[in-house]
Amino acid sequence: MTDITTTSTTTERPVLVENALGLIAQAKMAAEAYEREDLVTRLAGSRARLIDPAFHILIVGEFKQGKSSLVNALLNAPVCPVDDDIATSAPTAVRYAQEPSAAVMLWPPDASDADEKPDPVRQEIPVDQIQHYVTETANPGNERRVHSVEIGVPRQLLANGLVLVDTPGVGGLGSVHSSITIGALPMADAVVFVSDASQEFSEPELHFLKTARSMCPNVLCVLTKTDFYPEWRKIRDLDEGHLRDAKIKADILPVSSSLRTQALESDDAELDGESGFPDLVRYLQQEIVANAEAFSARAACNDVSSVVDQLDAKFQAERQALDQPEKAADLVAGLEKAKERADRLRGQAAKWQQTLGDGVGDLSSDIDHDLRSRIRAILQETDVVIEETDPVDMWEEFEPWLYRRAGEDVANNYKVLQGRAEELAERVGEHFSEGQENVTAGLDLGGAALDVNQLVQVEADLEVKRMGVRESMFTGVRGGYMGVIMFSALGGMVGLALGPLLPVAAGLMMGRKSLKDEKQRQLNNRRAQGKNAVRKYLDEVSFVAGKDTRDRLRQIQRQLRDHYSTRAEELNRSLAESLKSAQHAVQTDQSARQGRLRDVDAELGRIRNLKKAVRELSKELEPAAVASASV
């Protein structure tokens, strides 16, 4: 296989992104010319997000379906360990880097005992040591305390911000690791679901796909190992039927990682096409990256539009005062009132601050109640199931179901949190609606989802068994012996000769009852153990998920506070500049007024041209236009 250092790293940005960068550059020049360093800082942040975006694609699927091989073949680089006895045990994020690199994020030694969950510690590692951290064989039970692994490779596919996340495969979709994967779904830009061509979709796979499709806008199914299974076309048709029946909207792409590797080694384009990977690359670039880049460009256009509006307001106020001096007094009075409102937005007692504080408090209570309600519903459902069955018979199927159900409910809780947080951002933004457009904050919660359930150290495993033949015989004999002794003694006490048959018959009855009572006692004990195992696991999930939710709420509160504080400062500065310009225009004499009016009109003309360019690019970036351009 080609070494990871030999592939070209050159890349070209899409035209729409380049155009957005050009608009940012023009707006930055204008802001610098008008000495608005606050707007320059805002545009610099917008440019940084546009140049270095991150579009996370989760690679998910059951154990040993070829996820890691898919990533390696897609990038033509051995970034993820692959072997018959190797299973990925930690999320592995592969992103663009100019030189090959690797880093592992480690939990501190006392992370599981801490009241406040600490941040993982980043540690650089050699690229050839990755296997020692991300596989179950080299890191059993996560004894190294690995949170995740980040790998950087110089690949053009990743140069535009694409990040491939190889998710844990230990235990498959029914294990505790699936909770980590499900918890990351709301924050993913796309999900690539991997299933090999050995068999059609299983029930857990279809269940997972339905969950993924409800939480992520883009889901693609990849059918692997088509070179190994000649009947892969039949399996693909069956899988498509299952997706239709389940009403899951997702395409299926058949691929062969082995053929892809051979094609790249021999530089055989025809064999590469047969591998199916060109179609996969095309899907990632056109359906995922192009749409995500358009979203980033739209956000950049909104920033430029807001900046230009603030610059425009200053010259509009000055022009009105110069052109209509008789109305200048009313203009100045109106600007002074607007400046007073803007001053109130800057204070600690501002209404938007109160709305934010109250909203976060209400949101924290509601989200905690939502999580507790979901956990309580699981407990009630599991209690009914356990009471109606014997844990020995159903625990092998029950345990994976419990993990999936808990993971789904935790992810749904995060989904509610995300939606409610966006509503809160809009409510806070309404306080700025009179003075500024496009002020609503865009929440960035990426990456936090991979922390979900990482500290869940408890599993709902149960070691119980039925009474064996030897134990059953011993219990029956013991009960029967006691019955014989009791009835024989009773006959002696009353002076009756009961004979041997009656005590033996009584002994048999007593032995049978004793055996039945012992079986029921052990069944009740197994049920109690099962309920305790469920409660112990769900208590840990509730503790960890609740802590993660509180951390995320604090993150949301800080983001909204910082965003709106900055917008309030910008608005105040803009109104101060407008007021200053208008007051200066009032004091200008007639001869100087005409000359200044020409200068202001020239500035407004440049601003109008920039506004026009922003509107035109925004029209090109509308979803329908982007979709048609990517086909």
C-alpha positions in Angstrom: 0.0 0.0 0.0 1.2 3.5 -0.8 2.9 5.2 2.2 0.8 7.9 3.8 3.4 10.5 3.2 3.5 10.2 -0.6 0.1 11.4 -1.7 -0.2 15.0 -3.0 -1.8 17.5 -0.5 -2.8 20.2 -3.0 -6.5 21.1 -3.0 -8.7 23.8 -4.4 -11.5 25.5 -2.5 -15.0 25.5 -4.2 -15.9 28.7 -6.1 -18.7 29.6 -3.6 -16.3 29.4 -0.7 -13.7 31.5 -2.5 -16.4 34.1 -3.3 -17.4 34.2 0.3 -13.7 34.7 1.3 -13.5 37.5 -1.2 -16.5 39.2 0.4 -15.0 38.8 3.8 -11.8 40.4 2.6 -13.7 43.4 1.1 -15.7 43.9 4.3 -12.6 43.6 6.4 -10.9 46.3 4.3 -13.9 48.6 4.8 -14.1 47.9 8.6 -10.3 48.7 8.9 -10.8 51.9 6.9 -13.5 53.0 9.2 -11.5 52.0 12.3 -14.0 49.3 13.4 -11.6 46.8 15.0 -14.6 45.0 16.6 -16.0 44.2 13.2 -12.6 43.2 11.9 -12.3 40.7 14.8 -15.8 39.3 13.9 -14.9 38.9 10.2 -11.6 37.2 11.2 -13.5 34.6 13.1 -15.9 34.1 10.2 -12.9 33.7 7.8 -11.3 31.1 10.1 -14.4 29.0 10.3 -14.8 29.1 6.5 -11.2 28.2 5.9 -11.0 25.4 8.4 -14.4 23.8 8.8 -15.1 20.4 10.2 -17.7 18.0 8.8 -17.9 14.9 10.9 -18.9 11.6 9.3 -19.5 8.6 11.6 -18.5 5.2 10.3 -20.7 2.8 12.2 -21.8 -0.8 12.0 -21.7 -4.2 13.7 -18.5 -5.9 14.9 -16.1 -7.0 12.0 -18.1 -5.6 9.2 -15.1 -3.8 7.6 -15.4 -0.3 9.0 -11.7 0.2 9.6 -10.8 -1.4 6.2 -13.3 1.0 4.6 -11.5 4.0 6.1 -8.1 2.7 5.1 -9.2 2.0 1.5 -11.0 5.3 1.2 -7.8 7.2 2.2 -5.3 4.8 0.8 -3.5 4.8 4.1 -3.2 2.3 7.0 -4.6 4.6 9.6 -7.0 2.2 11.4 -5.7 -1.2 12.6 -7.2 -4.2 10.7 -6.9 -7.9 11.6 -9.2 -10.9 12.1 -8.8 -10.7 15.9 -8.8 -6.9 16.3 -11.8 -4.8 17.3 -11.8 -1.1 17.5 -12.5 0.0 21.1 -12.2 3.8 21.0 -13.6 6.5 18.6 -10.8 7.3 16.0 -11.1 10.6 14.2 -9.1 10.9 11.0 -8.7 14.5 9.7 -6.4 16.4 7.3 -2.8 17.3 8.3 0.2 18.3 6.2 2.3 15.6 7.9 1.2 12.3 9.4 0.5 12.6 13.1 -1.4 11.0 15.9 -2.6 11.9 19.3 -4.6 10.1 22.0 -7.0 11.8 24.4 -6.7 10.1 27.9 -9.0 10.4 30.9 -7.2 11.4 34.1 -6.7 8.5 36.5 -9.4 9.8 38.9 -11.9 10.7 36.2 -14.5 8.2 37.2 -14.4 9.3 40.9 -14.5 13.1 40.2 -17.6 15.1 41.0 -16.8 17.3 38.0 -15.9 15.4 34.8 -12.4 16.6 33.8 -11.4 17.2 30.3 -9.3 14.5 28.6 -5.6 15.1 28.3 -4.1 15.2 24.9 -0.9 13.2 24.3 1.0 13.0 21.1 1.9 9.4 20.0 3.9 7.9 17.2 1.7 6.9 14.2 2.9 3.3 14.4 1.7 3.1 18.0 -2.0 3.8 17.2 -2.9 0.1 17.5 -1.9 0.0 21.2 -4.6 2.5 22.1 -7.6 1.8 19.8 -7.9 -2.0 19.9 -9.5 -4.2 22.5 -6.6 -6.7 22.2 -3.9 -4.1 23.1 -6.2 -2.2 25.5 -8.5 -4.7 27.2 -11.2 -3.1 29.3 -9.8 0.3 28.3 -7.1 0.0 31.0 -5.2 2.9 29.3 -8.2 5.2 29.9 -8.5 6.2 26.3 -11.2 8.7 25.4 -10.5 8.9 21.7 -7.7 9.0 19.2 -7.1 11.7 16.5 -5.1 10.9 13.4 -3.9 13.4 10.8 -3.0 12.4 7.3 -2.2 14.4 4.1 -5.2 13.4 2.0 -7.0 15.6 -0.5 -10.4 14.1 0.4 -10.0 15.5 3.9 -8.5 18.8 3.0 -11.8 20.6 2.9 -12.6 19.8 6.5 -14.0 16.2 6.2 -13.4 14.2 9.4 -14.0 10.4 9.3 -14.8 8.9 12.7 -14.3 5.2 13.0 -16.6 4.2 15.9 -16.0 1.3 18.4 -16.9 -2.2 17.1 -16.5 -4.1 20.4 -19.7 -5.9 21.1 -21.5 -4.6 18.1 -24.6 -2.4 18.1 -26.0 -4.2 21.2 -23.1 -3.3 23.5 -22.5 -0.3 25.7 -20.3 1.1 23.0 -23.4 1.6 20.9 -24.5 4.2 23.4 -21.5 6.3 22.5 -22.3 6.0 18.8 -25.9 6.9 19.2 -25.0 9.8 21.5 -22.9 11.2 18.7 -25.6 11.1 16.1 -27.3 14.5 16.7 -23.9 16.2 16.1 -22.8 14.3 13.1 -23.0 15.8 9.6 -23.5 12.3 8.1 -23.5 8.6 9.0 -22.0 5.9 6.9 -23.5 2.6 8.0 -21.3 -0.4 7.2 -22.7 -3.9 6.7 -21.0 -6.8 4.8 -22.6 -8.8 2.0 -22.7 -12.1 4.0 -26.3 -11.5 5.1 -29.2 -9.1 4.8 -29.8 -6.4 7.5 -30.5 -7.8 10.9 -33.1 -6.4 13.3 -30.6 -4.5 15.4 -29.1 -3.0 12.3 -32.5 -1.8 11.0 -33.4 -0.5 14.4 -30.1 1.5 14.5 -30.6 2.8 11.0 -34.1 4.1 11.9 -32.6 5.8 15.0 -29.7 7.3 12.9 -32.1 8.6 10.2 -34.2 10.4 12.8 -31.2 12.2 14.3 -28.9 12.8 11.4 -29.7 14.5 8.0 -27.5 12.2 5.9 -27.4 8.5 6.2 -25.6 6.2 3.6 -25.4 2.4 3.8 -22.3 0.8 2.5 -22.3 -2.9 1.5 -18.8 -4.2 2.0 -16.8 -7.4 1.0 -18.6 -7.7 -2.4 -15.5 -9.5 -3.8 -15.8 -12.2 -1.2 -19.6 -12.9 -1.5 -20.8 -13.5 -5.1 -24.4 -13.1 -4.1 -24.0 -9.5 -2.9 -26.5 -8.2 -5.5 -29.2 -10.4 -4.0 -28.3 -9.1 -0.5 -28.4 -5.5 -1.7 -31.8 -6.0 -3.2 -33.1 -7.6 0.1 -31.5 -4.7 2.1 -33.2 -2.1 -0.1 -36.5 -3.9 0.5 -36.0 -3.8 4.2 -35.3 -0.1 4.1 -38.4 0.5 2.1 -40.5 -1.5 4.5 -39.0 0.3 7.5 -39.5 3.7 5.7 -35.8 4.5 6.1 -34.5 6.9 3.4 -31.0 5.8 2.7 -29.0 4.8 -0.4 -26.9 1.6 -0.6 -23.4 1.6 -2.2 -21.6 -1.7 -2.7 -17.8 -1.6 -2.2 -14.8 -3.8 -1.9 -11.9 -2.6 0.1 -9.6 -5.4 -1.2 -10.3 -4.4 -4.8 -9.7 -0.7 -4.0 -6.3 -1.5 -2.4 -5.3 -3.6 -5.4 -6.4 -0.9 -7.8 -4.4 1.8 -6.0 -1.3 -0.4 -5.9 -1.5 -1.2 -9.6 -2.9 2.2 -10.6 -5.8 0.4 -12.3 -8.7 2.9 -12.9 -11.0 0.1 -14.2 -10.5 -2.0 -11.1 -10.9 1.0 -8.9 -14.3 1.6 -10.6 -15.3 -2.0 -9.9 -14.4 -1.5 -6.3 -17.2 1.0 -5.9 -15.1 3.6 -4.1 -15.3 6.3 -6.7 -19.1 6.4 -6.2 -18.5 6.6 -2.4 -16.0 9.5 -2.8 -18.4 11.3 -5.1 -21.2 10.9 -2.6 -19.0 12.3 0.2 -17.9 15.3 -1.8 -21.2 16.2 -3.4 -23.8 15.3 -0.9 -21.9 16.0 2.3 -18.9 18.3 1.8 -20.6 20.5 -0.8 -23.7 21.1 1.3 -21.7 21.6 4.5 -19.4 24.1 2.7 -22.5 25.9 1.4 -23.9 26.1 5.0 -20.6 27.6 6.2 -20.6 30.1 3.3 -24.1 31.1 4.1 -23.1 31.8 7.7 -20.2 33.9 6.4 -22.5 35.9 4.2 -24.8 36.6 7.2 -21.7 37.9 9.1 -20.7 40.1 6.2 -24.2 41.4 5.7 -24.5 42.3 9.4 -21.1 44.1 9.3 -22.0 46.0 6.1 -25.4 47.0 7.6 -23.6 48.6 10.6 -21.2 50.4 8.3 -24.0 51.6 6.1 -26.0 52.9 9.1 -23.2 55.4 10.0 -23.1 57.0 6.5 -26.9 56.9 6.1 -27.3 58.9 9.3 -24.6 61.4 8.2 -26.1 61.8 4.7 -29.6 62.4 6.1 -28.2 65.1 8.4 -26.2 66.7 5.5 -29.0 66.5 2.9 -31.9 67.6 5.2 -30.4 69.9 7.9 -33.9 71.0 8.9 -34.6 67.4 10.1 -31.2 66.9 11.7 -32.5 67.6 15.2 -35.1 64.9 15.0 -32.5 62.5 13.5 -30.1 63.1 16.4 -32.8 62.7 19.0 -33.8 59.4 17.4 -30.2 58.2 17.4 -29.8 59.2 21.0 -32.8 57.1 22.0 -31.5 54.2 20.1 -28.1 54.7 21.8 -29.8 54.6 25.2 -31.5 51.2 24.2 -28.1 49.9 23.1 -26.5 51.0 26.3 -29.1 49.0 28.2 -28.3 45.9 26.2 -24.7 46.1 27.5 -25.6 46.1 31.2 -25.7 43.1 33.5 -29.4 43.8 34.1 -30.2 43.8 30.4 -33.4 41.9 29.5 -31.6 39.6 27.2 -29.4 38.6 30.1 -32.5 37.9 32.2 -34.0 35.9 29.4 -30.8 33.9 29.0 -30.4 33.2 32.7 -34.1 32.2 33.2 -34.0 30.2 30.0 -31.0 28.2 30.9 -32.5 27.5 34.4 -35.8 26.3 32.9 -33.9 24.3 30.3 -31.8 22.6 32.9 -34.8 21.6 34.9 -36.8 20.4 31.8 -33.9 18.4 30.4 -33.1 16.8 33.7 -36.8 15.9 34.1 -36.9 14.5 30.5 -33.9 12.3 31.2 -35.3 11.0 34.5 -38.7 10.3 32.8 -37.0 8.3 30.1 -34.9 6.3 32.6 -38.0 5.8 34.8 -39.9 4.5 31.7 -37.1 2.0 31.0 -37.1 0.8 34.6 -40.9 0.3 34.5 -40.7 -1.6 31.2 -37.8 -3.8 32.4 -39.5 -4.6 35.7 -42.5 -5.9 33.8 -40.4 -7.9 31.4 -38.3 -9.4 34.2 -41.4 -10.3 36.3 -43.0 -12.1 33.4 -39.9 -14.2 32.4 -36.9 -16.0 33.8 -33.7 -13.9 33.5 -31.8 -17.1 32.6 -33.9 -17.6 29.5 -33.9 -14.0 28.1 -30.9 -12.1 29.5 -28.7 -12.8 26.4 -31.2 -10.9 24.3 -32.4 -8.5 27.0 -29.0 -7.0 27.8 -28.2 -5.7 24.2 -31.8 -4.4 24.0 -31.3 -2.5 27.3 -28.0 -0.9 26.0 -29.7 0.2 22.7 -32.7 1.5 24.5 -30.7 3.5 27.0 -28.4 4.9 24.3 -31.4 5.9 22.2 -33.1 7.7 25.1 -29.9 9.5 26.1 -29.5 10.6 22.4 -33.1 11.7 22.3 -32.6 13.7 25.5 -29.6 15.5 23.8 -31.8 16.1 20.7 -34.4 17.8 22.9 -31.6 19.8 24.5 -30.3 20.9 21.1 -33.7 22.0 19.8 -34.6 23.8 23.0 -31.2 25.6 23.1 -31.8 26.8 19.5 -35.2 28.2 20.6 -33.6 29.9 23.5 -31.0 31.5 21.2 -33.8 32.9 19.1 -35.7 34.3 22.1 -32.6 36.0 23.3 -32.0 37.4 19.8 -35.4 39.0 19.8 -34.1 41.6 22.2 -31.8 42.8 19.5 -34.4 42.7 16.7 -35.0 46.5 16.7 -31.4 47.4 16.3 -29.7 44.7 14.3 -30.5 41.8 11.9 -28.9 38.4 11.7 -28.0 38.5 15.4 -29.2 35.1 16.4 -26.4 32.9 17.7 -25.5 29.6 15.9 -24.7 27.0 18.6 -21.6 24.9 18.1 -21.7 21.7 20.2 -19.6 19.6 17.9 -17.3 17.0 19.7 -19.2 17.0 22.9 -21.3 14.1 21.9 -18.4 11.7 21.8 -18.1 12.1 25.6 -21.4 10.4 26.1 -21.3 7.3 28.3 -17.5 7.2 28.1 -17.4 7.0 31.9 -20.1 4.4 32.2 -18.1 1.6 33.9 -21.1 -0.5 34.8 -22.7 -3.1 32.5 -25.9 -4.9 33.0 -24.3 -8.3 32.9 -25.9 -11.1 35.0 -24.4 -14.4 36.1 -27.3 -16.6 37.2 -28.3 -20.2 36.5 -31.1 -22.6 37.2 -31.0 -25.3 39.9 -29.1 -28.3 38.6 -30.3 -32.0 38.7 -28.1 -32.8 41.7 -29.3 -29.7 43.6 -32.9 -30.5 42.7 -32.6 -34.1 44.0 -31.0 -32.9 47.2 -33.7 -30.3 47.8 -36.5 -32.9 47.1 -34.9 -35.6 49.2 -34.4 -33.2 52.1 -38.0 -32.0 52.0 -39.3 -35.6 51.7 -37.1 -36.8 54.5 -38.4 -34.1 56.7 -42.0 -35.1 55.8 -41.4 -38.7 56.6 -39.8 -37.9 59.9 -42.6 -35.4 60.8 -45.5 -37.8 60.0 -43.8 -40.8 61.7 -43.3 -38.7 64.8 -46.9 -37.5 64.6 -48.1 -41.1 64.5 -46.0 -42.0 67.5 -47.3 -39.0 69.5 -51.0 -39.9 69.0 -50.4 -43.6 69.4 -51.4 -44.6 65.9 -49.7 -47.1 63.7 -49.6 -45.2 60.4 -47.6 -47.8 58.6 -44.9 -47.1 56.1 -47.0 -45.9 53.2 -48.6 -42.8 54.7 -45.3 -41.3 55.9 -43.7 -42.0 52.5 -46.6 -40.5 50.7 -46.5 -37.5 52.9 -42.7 -37.3 52.3 -43.2 -37.3 48.6 -45.7 -34.5 48.8 -43.5 -32.5 51.1 -40.5 -33.1 48.9 -42.3 -31.9 45.8 -43.5 -28.8 47.6 -40.1 -28.1 49.0 -38.6 -28.4 45.5 -41.3 -26.1 44.0 -40.8 -23.5 46.8 -37.0 -23.6 46.3 -37.3 -23.1 42.5 -39.7 -20.2 43.1 -37.3 -18.7 45.6 -34.4 -19.0 43.2 -36.5 -17.5 40.4 -37.5 -14.6 42.6 -33.8 -14.2 43.5 -32.8 -14.2 39.9 -35.4 -11.6 39.1 -34.2 -9.4 42.0 -30.6 -9.7 40.7 -31.8 -8.8 37.2 -33.6 -5.7 38.5 -30.6 -4.7 40.6 -28.3 -5.1 37.5 -30.7 -2.9 35.4 -30.9 -0.3 38.1 -27.2 -0.2 38.7 -26.6 0.3 35.0 -29.3 2.9 34.5 -28.2 4.8 37.6 -24.7 5.1 36.1 -26.1 6.1 32.7 -28.3 8.7 34.4 -25.3 10.0 36.4 -23.0 10.3 33.5 -25.5 11.6 31.0 -26.9 14.1 33.5 -23.4 15.4 34.2 -22.7 15.7 30.4 -26.0 17.5 30.0 -25.1 20.0 32.7 -21.7 20.5 31.1 -23.3 21.1 27.8 -25.8 23.6 29.2 -22.9 25.6 30.7 -21.3 25.5 27.3 -24.5 26.8 25.7 -24.8 29.5 28.3 -21.2 30.7 27.7 -21.6 30.7 23.9 -24.9 32.7 24.0 -23.5 35.1 26.6 -20.3 35.7 24.7 -22.1 36.0 21.4 -24.8 38.5 22.5 -22.4 40.5 24.6 -20.2 41.0 21.5 -23.2 41.9 19.4 -24.4 44.4 22.1 -20.9 46.0 22.0 -21.0 46.2 18.2 -24.5 47.7 18.2 -23.5 50.2 20.8 -20.4 51.2 18.8 -22.3 51.4 15.5 -25.0 53.7 17.0 -22.3 55.8 18.7 -20.6 56.2 15.3 -23.9 57.1 13.6 -24.7 59.7 16.3 -21.3 61.2 16.1 -21.5 61.5 12.3 -24.9 63.1 12.5 -23.9 65.6 15.2 -20.8 66.5 13.2 -22.9 67.0 10.0 -25.2 69.4 11.9 -22.3 71.6 12.7 -20.9 71.6 9.2 -21.4 74.8 7.2 -23.1 75.0 3.8 -19.9 75.1 1.7 -18.3 72.1 3.4 -21.7 70.2 3.5 -21.8 69.8 -0.3 -18.3 68.4 -0.5 -18.8 66.0 2.4 -22.1 64.9 0.8 -20.3 63.8 -2.3 -17.8 61.8 -0.2 -20.6 60.1 1.8 -22.4 59.2 -1.4 -19.2 57.6 -2.8 -18.9 55.6 0.4 -22.5 54.5 0.3 -22.0 53.5 -3.3 -19.2 51.2 -2.4 -21.3 49.8 0.4 -24.2 49.2 -1.9 -21.9 47.3 -4.3 -20.8 45.1 -1.4 -24.4 44.6 -0.4 -25.3 43.6 -3.9 -22.5 41.0 -4.0 -23.6 39.5 -0.7 -27.2 39.2 -1.9 -26.1 37.5 -5.2 -23.9 35.0 -3.4 -26.6 34.3 -0.8 -28.9 33.5 -3.7 -26.4 31.1 -5.1 -26.0 29.5 -1.7 -29.7 28.7 -1.3 -30.2 24.9 -0.8 -31.9 24.4 -4.1 -29.2 26.2 -6.0 -26.4 24.2 -4.2 -28.2 20.9 -4.8 -28.5 21.5 -8.5 -24.9 22.7 -8.8 -23.6 19.6 -7.1 -25.3 17.1 -9.4 
